[in-house]
Amino acid sequence: MHSIKLRGEWCKACRICIQICPRRVYVQGKEPNAKGYKVTKVERLEDCTGCKLCELMCPDLVITVEDAEESN
């Protein structure tokens, strides 16, 4: 299992992670951050394969994907 850390305060709701994820792990949240953006949420962590496309493509470095071994 992988872990995904989101820095919601950095998110500008560009939705790149939602669009790029081949497993549809992310959804747009309903709660805005301090800047008023409705930030991305992890909805299906169990579907994450750890490909890190979301981490690589995020222009604001919001996402960090870790393998189970890395997070211990």
Number of C-alpha atoms within 10 A of each C-alpha: 12 16 16 17 13 18 13 18 14 16 24 18 18 16 17 14 25 19 13 15 17 14 15 16 19 20 16 17 15 11 12 16 16 11 10 12 19 19 23 26 18 17 13 12 16 12 13 20 15 17 12 16 15 24 20 13 13 17 14 12 14 19 23 15 21 16 13 11 8 9 10 6
